[in-house]
Amino acid sequence: MNVIVKEVKTKKEMKVFVYLPERLNADRPMWVPPLYADDQRSFDDSKNPSHAYCDKIYAIAWQDGKPVGRIAGIINKRFNKLSNTYNCRFGYIDCIDDPTVVKALLDFVEAWGMERGMTGIVGPMGFTEEDPEGLQIEGFEETASMASFQNRPSLPGQIEALGYEKEVDYVVYEVQVKTAMTDIYGKIFERIGRNKDLRLIEFSRRKDLKAYILPMFRLMNETFKHLYGYSTFEEHEMKDLADRYYPVVNPRFIKVVVNSANRVIGFFIAIPNMAPGFRKAKGRLFPFGFIHILSASKKSKLLDLYMGAIDEDYRGKGVDVLLGYSMLRSCRDAGIERMDSHHELENNKQIRAEMERAQGRVYKRFRIYKKSFNLFL
């Protein structure tokens, strides 16, 4: 049967694009819907500041008059300039288990990218590094964390059959809280805590976070700029990120370390996994979805680490121990049994060493693919 891929041009079509994943994944019991309001914000020119430097196109694959897949094409011009590359990105890909549909979707974005002078394509990636990225290739039986792709197990092979190759992998660690909190780890934590140039700050009230939000994102800007796929955020984008995360964070799972000059030199931000609540809410906050999500947050036994950074000048001096052990301690006190590290670049030796110090195991893996365009065809 013929597959036709059409650009999204109307509000009605955009609604189909946003909510299509729930139709496509209705047969997958482990699938967790996204927060659709957040997705709508991501795709809205007036609400997502990254659109100021990203070209984009959204498309839906149709078969017999029914939507059977979706994809976004993105050109992050800021990142391309910083990295001296000419790549477009494919992202937000979701479709039925059919290689013909996969090919039609990717062909559409490849053609769009070539028309704009791009020499290759990478993905799945979003507008920025804070959007979902990487196709899952291992750990499909595990609980999904928010802000990550939940593709079908067949999709990586279907993409590789189209000439796509590995660009980079992200690994995800599972850390058992009880196992990680060894006596030796605790003693190291206590010894480093006596260093007068390092001060751990913990929070019990959300309003106390405000003074540290922008310094945390500025530190992330500085320390992440050499990482794959990262493009730095401007101040107004940092504020937008803060607005997105502020309502859902639990202050007890945010840890900050400052130096003697009260400058932020390290932080961790984590959020209790709310997958059961998102399923009950069907990805919708209203009218009652937020109740299910809040309830799941309070009952969660799994903590998702979302982001963190350590000043380069303070690496190897124990900042990671202060952040890591204090997070484990908060998990124990809250009845949380496991932590999910979220995406860690496979070549990020420092953070991987910290995860392994906590006796973590790699239990999920995500891959970004690449393909060069043959511009002489």
Buried (B, 14 or more C-beta within 10 A) or exposed (E): EEBEBEEBEEEEBBEBBBBBBBEBBEEEEEBBBBBBBBBBBBBEEEEBBBBEBBBBBBBBBBBEEEBBBBBBBBBBEBBBEEBEEBBBBBBBBBBBEBBBBBBBBBEBBBEBBBEEEBBBBBBBBBBBBBBBBBBBBBBBEBBBBBBBBBBBEEBBEBBEEBEBEEBBBBBBBBBBBEEBBBEEBBEBBEEBBEBEEBBBBBBEEEEEBEEBBBBBBBBBBEBBEEEBBBBBBBEEBBBBBBEBBEEBBBEBBBBBBBBEEEEBBBBBBBBBBBBBBBBBBEBBBEEEBBBBBBBBBEEBBBBBBBBBBBBEEBBEBBBBBBBBBBBBBBBBEBEBBBBBBBBBBBEBEEBBEBBEBBBBEBBBBBBBBBBEBEEEE
